[in-house]
Every structure is written in C-alpha cells, then in structure tokens.
Amino acid sequence: MQHSQREENGCLVIAFEGDVDLEHSPTAREVLLAGVEQGGNVFVDMSGVTYIDSSGVASLVEAFQFARQRKSVFALVSVNPAALRVLQLARLDKVFTIHETLAEALDGTG
C-alpha cells in the first residue's frame, strides 16, 4: 500500500493505493488519525484501493468516529468498486459520506 497527502481548497486529501489489509492497516490508521488531528475536512481518495479487508475498514471507521468527535468532515471519494462492495456488505455505505469525485466533495464544503 502507498499513500499520499495533499491540500486542496483548505481540505486534506489522503489517497491510498493498493491493498489496505492486515499488513497495511496500521499505517493507514496512523495516516488517517493524524490527518483528522490536523483539523479541517478530510477526504479519503480510494480510487487506487484494489482490496480492503476488515482491518482496513476498521481504520476508516475509527478515523470517521474521531472526526465526528472533533466535528470535522470525514468522507470517502472515488471509491474503487471492489472496496465499495466491501463497504456495502458491511452496510457502511450508509454510514460514510461517499462522493463520486473529489470535485463533488469539495463543492459540498464551500
């Protein structure tokens, strides 16, 4: 798994690529929680995520809950169909805000 971060329109965009699985979820968790800790809106670009397991999902849920406590926006963007299927099976597509594109996500923050 690889990740990158950038700021766009005052929002933090964290992008993951590859597998977010048991091996890589501790890193994903650390990156997500640090991003939320910075404050502001956090968008997680999942277009490059080819596989996510329950540990990866748990990292997303923990960051989402942390953001809610801080009254910050935490949303998923461009979720790869394979990852989206996992979220749907867990019914988390009803919990997370999921935007089709980053532009759509950023339009909602103005």
Rosetta constraint file for C-alpha pairs under 8 A:
AtomPair CA 1 CA 16 HARMONIC 6.91 0.50
AtomPair CA 1 CA 17 HARMONIC 5.53 0.50
AtomPair CA 1 CA 18 HARMONIC 4.62 0.50
AtomPair CA 1 CA 19 HARMONIC 5.36 0.50
AtomPair CA 1 CA 20 HARMONIC 6.38 0.50
AtomPair CA 1 CA 24 HARMONIC 6.38 0.50
AtomPair CA 2 CA 16 HARMONIC 5.81 0.50
AtomPair CA 2 CA 17 HARMONIC 5.16 0.50
AtomPair CA 2 CA 18 HARMONIC 6.59 0.50
AtomPair CA 3 CA 14 HARMONIC 6.99 0.50
AtomPair CA 3 CA 15 HARMONIC 5.41 0.50
AtomPair CA 3 CA 16 HARMONIC 4.42 0.50
AtomPair CA 3 CA 17 HARMONIC 6.14 0.50
AtomPair CA 4 CA 14 HARMONIC 5.83 0.50
AtomPair CA 4 CA 15 HARMONIC 5.28 0.50
AtomPair CA 4 CA 16 HARMONIC 6.75 0.50
AtomPair CA 5 CA 12 HARMONIC 6.96 0.50
AtomPair CA 5 CA 13 HARMONIC 5.61 0.50
AtomPair CA 5 CA 14 HARMONIC 4.56 0.50
AtomPair CA 5 CA 15 HARMONIC 6.31 0.50
AtomPair CA 6 CA 12 HARMONIC 5.94 0.50
AtomPair CA 6 CA 13 HARMONIC 5.36 0.50
AtomPair CA 6 CA 14 HARMONIC 6.76 0.50
AtomPair CA 7 CA 11 HARMONIC 5.46 0.50
AtomPair CA 7 CA 12 HARMONIC 4.65 0.50
AtomPair CA 7 CA 13 HARMONIC 5.96 0.50
AtomPair CA 8 CA 12 HARMONIC 6.41 0.50
AtomPair CA 8 CA 13 HARMONIC 6.94 0.50
AtomPair CA 9 CA 106 HARMONIC 7.36 0.50
AtomPair CA 10 CA 40 HARMONIC 7.57 0.50
AtomPair CA 10 CA 41 HARMONIC 7.80 0.50
AtomPair CA 11 CA 40 HARMONIC 6.27 0.50
AtomPair CA 11 CA 41 HARMONIC 5.02 0.50
AtomPair CA 11 CA 42 HARMONIC 6.01 0.50
AtomPair CA 11 CA 43 HARMONIC 7.38 0.50
AtomPair CA 11 CA 106 HARMONIC 7.92 0.50
AtomPair CA 12 CA 35 HARMONIC 7.14 0.50
AtomPair CA 12 CA 40 HARMONIC 7.37 0.50
AtomPair CA 12 CA 41 HARMONIC 6.20 0.50
AtomPair CA 12 CA 42 HARMONIC 4.88 0.50
AtomPair CA 12 CA 43 HARMONIC 6.25 0.50
AtomPair CA 13 CA 42 HARMONIC 5.96 0.50
AtomPair CA 13 CA 43 HARMONIC 4.84 0.50
AtomPair CA 13 CA 44 HARMONIC 5.86 0.50
AtomPair CA 13 CA 45 HARMONIC 6.78 0.50
AtomPair CA 14 CA 32 HARMONIC 7.67 0.50
AtomPair CA 14 CA 35 HARMONIC 7.89 0.50
AtomPair CA 14 CA 42 HARMONIC 7.39 0.50
AtomPair CA 14 CA 43 HARMONIC 6.25 0.50
AtomPair CA 14 CA 44 HARMONIC 4.85 0.50
AtomPair CA 14 CA 45 HARMONIC 5.96 0.50
AtomPair CA 15 CA 44 HARMONIC 5.74 0.50
AtomPair CA 15 CA 45 HARMONIC 4.43 0.50
AtomPair CA 15 CA 46 HARMONIC 6.18 0.50
AtomPair CA 15 CA 47 HARMONIC 7.89 0.50
AtomPair CA 15 CA 48 HARMONIC 7.63 0.50
AtomPair CA 16 CA 44 HARMONIC 7.63 0.50
AtomPair CA 16 CA 45 HARMONIC 6.47 0.50
AtomPair CA 16 CA 46 HARMONIC 5.80 0.50
AtomPair CA 16 CA 47 HARMONIC 7.71 0.50
AtomPair CA 16 CA 48 HARMONIC 6.05 0.50
AtomPair CA 16 CA 49 HARMONIC 6.03 0.50
AtomPair CA 17 CA 46 HARMONIC 7.24 0.50
AtomPair CA 17 CA 47 HARMONIC 7.52 0.50
AtomPair CA 17 CA 48 HARMONIC 4.21 0.50
AtomPair CA 17 CA 49 HARMONIC 4.76 0.50
AtomPair CA 17 CA 50 HARMONIC 7.18 0.50
AtomPair CA 18 CA 48 HARMONIC 6.11 0.50
AtomPair CA 18 CA 49 HARMONIC 4.84 0.50
AtomPair CA 18 CA 50 HARMONIC 5.18 0.50
AtomPair CA 18 CA 51 HARMONIC 6.73 0.50
AtomPair CA 19 CA 24 HARMONIC 7.32 0.50
AtomPair CA 19 CA 49 HARMONIC 5.94 0.50
AtomPair CA 19 CA 50 HARMONIC 5.64 0.50
AtomPair CA 19 CA 51 HARMONIC 4.66 0.50
AtomPair CA 19 CA 52 HARMONIC 5.90 0.50
AtomPair CA 20 CA 24 HARMONIC 5.48 0.50
AtomPair CA 20 CA 25 HARMONIC 5.56 0.50
AtomPair CA 20 CA 28 HARMONIC 7.27 0.50
AtomPair CA 20 CA 49 HARMONIC 7.01 0.50
AtomPair CA 20 CA 51 HARMONIC 6.14 0.50
AtomPair CA 20 CA 52 HARMONIC 4.72 0.50
AtomPair CA 20 CA 53 HARMONIC 6.69 0.50
AtomPair CA 20 CA 55 HARMONIC 7.87 0.50
AtomPair CA 20 CA 56 HARMONIC 5.18 0.50
AtomPair CA 21 CA 25 HARMONIC 5.44 0.50
AtomPair CA 21 CA 51 HARMONIC 7.30 0.50
AtomPair CA 21 CA 52 HARMONIC 5.54 0.50
AtomPair CA 21 CA 53 HARMONIC 5.17 0.50
AtomPair CA 21 CA 54 HARMONIC 7.50 0.50
AtomPair CA 21 CA 55 HARMONIC 6.08 0.50
AtomPair CA 21 CA 56 HARMONIC 5.43 0.50
AtomPair CA 22 CA 26 HARMONIC 7.61 0.50
AtomPair CA 22 CA 53 HARMONIC 7.22 0.50
AtomPair CA 22 CA 55 HARMONIC 5.59 0.50
AtomPair CA 22 CA 56 HARMONIC 6.98 0.50
AtomPair CA 24 CA 28 HARMONIC 6.39 0.50
AtomPair CA 24 CA 56 HARMONIC 7.80 0.50
AtomPair CA 25 CA 29 HARMONIC 5.88 0.50
AtomPair CA 25 CA 55 HARMONIC 5.97 0.50
AtomPair CA 25 CA 56 HARMONIC 4.98 0.50
AtomPair CA 25 CA 59 HARMONIC 6.54 0.50
AtomPair CA 26 CA 30 HARMONIC 6.20 0.50
AtomPair CA 26 CA 59 HARMONIC 7.70 0.50
AtomPair CA 27 CA 31 HARMONIC 6.15 0.50
AtomPair CA 28 CA 32 HARMONIC 6.04 0.50
AtomPair CA 28 CA 56 HARMONIC 7.36 0.50
AtomPair CA 28 CA 59 HARMONIC 6.73 0.50
AtomPair CA 29 CA 33 HARMONIC 6.03 0.50
AtomPair CA 29 CA 56 HARMONIC 7.88 0.50
AtomPair CA 29 CA 59 HARMONIC 4.79 0.50
AtomPair CA 29 CA 60 HARMONIC 7.22 0.50
AtomPair CA 29 CA 62 HARMONIC 7.82 0.50
AtomPair CA 29 CA 63 HARMONIC 7.26 0.50
AtomPair CA 30 CA 34 HARMONIC 6.04 0.50
AtomPair CA 31 CA 35 HARMONIC 6.12 0.50
AtomPair CA 32 CA 36 HARMONIC 6.30 0.50
AtomPair CA 32 CA 59 HARMONIC 7.66 0.50
AtomPair CA 32 CA 60 HARMONIC 7.49 0.50
AtomPair CA 32 CA 63 HARMONIC 5.90 0.50
AtomPair CA 33 CA 37 HARMONIC 6.05 0.50
AtomPair CA 33 CA 62 HARMONIC 7.97 0.50
AtomPair CA 33 CA 63 HARMONIC 5.44 0.50
AtomPair CA 33 CA 66 HARMONIC 7.43 0.50
AtomPair CA 34 CA 38 HARMONIC 6.42 0.50
AtomPair CA 35 CA 39 HARMONIC 7.26 0.50
AtomPair CA 35 CA 42 HARMONIC 6.93 0.50
AtomPair CA 36 CA 40 HARMONIC 7.29 0.50
AtomPair CA 36 CA 41 HARMONIC 7.73 0.50
AtomPair CA 36 CA 42 HARMONIC 6.51 0.50
AtomPair CA 36 CA 63 HARMONIC 6.98 0.50
AtomPair CA 36 CA 66 HARMONIC 7.23 0.50
AtomPair CA 36 CA 67 HARMONIC 5.87 0.50
AtomPair CA 36 CA 72 HARMONIC 7.60 0.50
AtomPair CA 36 CA 74 HARMONIC 7.93 0.50
AtomPair CA 39 CA 70 HARMONIC 7.89 0.50
AtomPair CA 39 CA 72 HARMONIC 6.91 0.50
AtomPair CA 40 CA 72 HARMONIC 5.88 0.50
AtomPair CA 40 CA 73 HARMONIC 7.05 0.50
AtomPair CA 41 CA 72 HARMONIC 5.72 0.50
AtomPair CA 41 CA 73 HARMONIC 4.62 0.50
AtomPair CA 41 CA 74 HARMONIC 6.15 0.50
AtomPair CA 42 CA 72 HARMONIC 7.68 0.50
AtomPair CA 42 CA 73 HARMONIC 6.02 0.50
AtomPair CA 42 CA 74 HARMONIC 4.88 0.50
AtomPair CA 42 CA 75 HARMONIC 6.53 0.50
AtomPair CA 43 CA 73 HARMONIC 7.93 0.50
AtomPair CA 43 CA 74 HARMONIC 5.86 0.50
AtomPair CA 43 CA 75 HARMONIC 4.99 0.50
AtomPair CA 43 CA 76 HARMONIC 5.65 0.50
AtomPair CA 43 CA 77 HARMONIC 6.41 0.50
AtomPair CA 43 CA 102 HARMONIC 7.90 0.50
AtomPair CA 43 CA 105 HARMONIC 7.71 0.50
AtomPair CA 44 CA 74 HARMONIC 7.73 0.50
AtomPair CA 44 CA 75 HARMONIC 6.28 0.50
AtomPair CA 44 CA 76 HARMONIC 4.76 0.50
AtomPair CA 44 CA 77 HARMONIC 5.71 0.50
AtomPair CA 45 CA 76 HARMONIC 6.15 0.50
AtomPair CA 45 CA 77 HARMONIC 4.69 0.50
AtomPair CA 45 CA 78 HARMONIC 5.89 0.50
AtomPair CA 45 CA 79 HARMONIC 6.92 0.50
AtomPair CA 45 CA 102 HARMONIC 7.67 0.50
AtomPair CA 46 CA 76 HARMONIC 6.93 0.50
AtomPair CA 46 CA 77 HARMONIC 6.07 0.50
AtomPair CA 46 CA 78 HARMONIC 5.66 0.50
AtomPair CA 46 CA 79 HARMONIC 4.61 0.50
AtomPair CA 46 CA 80 HARMONIC 6.04 0.50
AtomPair CA 46 CA 83 HARMONIC 7.93 0.50
AtomPair CA 47 CA 77 HARMONIC 7.38 0.50
AtomPair CA 47 CA 78 HARMONIC 4.93 0.50
AtomPair CA 47 CA 79 HARMONIC 5.04 0.50
AtomPair CA 47 CA 80 HARMONIC 4.77 0.50
AtomPair CA 48 CA 80 HARMONIC 6.68 0.50
AtomPair CA 49 CA 79 HARMONIC 7.65 0.50
AtomPair CA 49 CA 80 HARMONIC 6.16 0.50
AtomPair CA 49 CA 83 HARMONIC 6.78 0.50
AtomPair CA 50 CA 80 HARMONIC 6.91 0.50
AtomPair CA 50 CA 82 HARMONIC 6.55 0.50
AtomPair CA 50 CA 83 HARMONIC 6.89 0.50
AtomPair CA 51 CA 82 HARMONIC 6.51 0.50
AtomPair CA 51 CA 83 HARMONIC 6.00 0.50
AtomPair CA 52 CA 56 HARMONIC 5.60 0.50
AtomPair CA 52 CA 57 HARMONIC 6.83 0.50
AtomPair CA 52 CA 83 HARMONIC 5.82 0.50
AtomPair CA 52 CA 86 HARMONIC 7.35 0.50
AtomPair CA 53 CA 57 HARMONIC 6.28 0.50
AtomPair CA 53 CA 86 HARMONIC 7.70 0.50
AtomPair CA 54 CA 58 HARMONIC 5.99 0.50
AtomPair CA 55 CA 59 HARMONIC 6.37 0.50
AtomPair CA 56 CA 60 HARMONIC 6.54 0.50
AtomPair CA 57 CA 61 HARMONIC 6.22 0.50
AtomPair CA 57 CA 87 HARMONIC 7.67 0.50
AtomPair CA 58 CA 62 HARMONIC 6.06 0.50
AtomPair CA 59 CA 63 HARMONIC 6.26 0.50
AtomPair CA 60 CA 64 HARMONIC 6.06 0.50
AtomPair CA 61 CA 65 HARMONIC 6.15 0.50
AtomPair CA 62 CA 66 HARMONIC 6.17 0.50
AtomPair CA 63 CA 67 HARMONIC 6.09 0.50
AtomPair CA 63 CA 74 HARMONIC 7.86 0.50
AtomPair CA 64 CA 68 HARMONIC 6.25 0.50
AtomPair CA 64 CA 74 HARMONIC 5.83 0.50
AtomPair CA 64 CA 75 HARMONIC 7.92 0.50
AtomPair CA 64 CA 96 HARMONIC 7.80 0.50
AtomPair CA 65 CA 69 HARMONIC 6.32 0.50
AtomPair CA 66 CA 70 HARMONIC 6.40 0.50
AtomPair CA 67 CA 71 HARMONIC 5.98 0.50
AtomPair CA 67 CA 72 HARMONIC 4.93 0.50
AtomPair CA 67 CA 73 HARMONIC 6.52 0.50
AtomPair CA 67 CA 74 HARMONIC 6.16 0.50
AtomPair CA 68 CA 72 HARMONIC 5.86 0.50
AtomPair CA 68 CA 73 HARMONIC 7.34 0.50
AtomPair CA 68 CA 74 HARMONIC 7.81 0.50
AtomPair CA 74 CA 96 HARMONIC 7.96 0.50
AtomPair CA 74 CA 97 HARMONIC 7.58 0.50
AtomPair CA 75 CA 96 HARMONIC 6.25 0.50
AtomPair CA 75 CA 97 HARMONIC 4.98 0.50
AtomPair CA 75 CA 98 HARMONIC 5.89 0.50
AtomPair CA 75 CA 99 HARMONIC 7.39 0.50
AtomPair CA 75 CA 105 HARMONIC 7.96 0.50
AtomPair CA 76 CA 96 HARMONIC 6.98 0.50
AtomPair CA 76 CA 97 HARMONIC 6.25 0.50
AtomPair CA 76 CA 98 HARMONIC 4.75 0.50
AtomPair CA 76 CA 99 HARMONIC 6.21 0.50
AtomPair CA 77 CA 98 HARMONIC 5.75 0.50
AtomPair CA 77 CA 99 HARMONIC 4.80 0.50
AtomPair CA 77 CA 100 HARMONIC 5.82 0.50
AtomPair CA 77 CA 101 HARMONIC 5.76 0.50
AtomPair CA 77 CA 102 HARMONIC 5.93 0.50
AtomPair CA 77 CA 105 HARMONIC 7.23 0.50
AtomPair CA 78 CA 98 HARMONIC 7.73 0.50
AtomPair CA 78 CA 99 HARMONIC 6.35 0.50
AtomPair CA 78 CA 100 HARMONIC 4.82 0.50
AtomPair CA 78 CA 101 HARMONIC 5.27 0.50
AtomPair CA 78 CA 102 HARMONIC 7.15 0.50
AtomPair CA 79 CA 83 HARMONIC 6.44 0.50
AtomPair CA 79 CA 84 HARMONIC 5.84 0.50
AtomPair CA 79 CA 98 HARMONIC 7.62 0.50
AtomPair CA 79 CA 100 HARMONIC 7.26 0.50
AtomPair CA 80 CA 84 HARMONIC 6.05 0.50
AtomPair CA 81 CA 85 HARMONIC 6.12 0.50
AtomPair CA 82 CA 86 HARMONIC 6.76 0.50
AtomPair CA 83 CA 87 HARMONIC 6.43 0.50
AtomPair CA 84 CA 88 HARMONIC 6.07 0.50
AtomPair CA 84 CA 93 HARMONIC 7.55 0.50
AtomPair CA 85 CA 89 HARMONIC 6.13 0.50
AtomPair CA 86 CA 90 HARMONIC 6.38 0.50
AtomPair CA 87 CA 91 HARMONIC 5.98 0.50
AtomPair CA 87 CA 92 HARMONIC 4.98 0.50
AtomPair CA 87 CA 93 HARMONIC 5.50 0.50
AtomPair CA 88 CA 92 HARMONIC 5.90 0.50
AtomPair CA 88 CA 93 HARMONIC 5.27 0.50
AtomPair CA 88 CA 94 HARMONIC 7.95 0.50
AtomPair CA 91 CA 95 HARMONIC 7.37 0.50
AtomPair CA 92 CA 96 HARMONIC 6.10 0.50
AtomPair CA 93 CA 97 HARMONIC 7.39 0.50
AtomPair CA 93 CA 98 HARMONIC 7.18 0.50
AtomPair CA 99 CA 104 HARMONIC 6.35 0.50
AtomPair CA 99 CA 105 HARMONIC 5.72 0.50
AtomPair CA 100 CA 104 HARMONIC 6.91 0.50
AtomPair CA 100 CA 105 HARMONIC 7.94 0.50
AtomPair CA 101 CA 105 HARMONIC 6.47 0.50
AtomPair CA 102 CA 106 HARMONIC 6.09 0.50
AtomPair CA 103 CA 107 HARMONIC 6.08 0.50
AtomPair CA 104 CA 108 HARMONIC 6.55 0.50
AtomPair CA 105 CA 109 HARMONIC 6.90 0.50
AtomPair CA 106 CA 110 HARMONIC 7.07 0.50
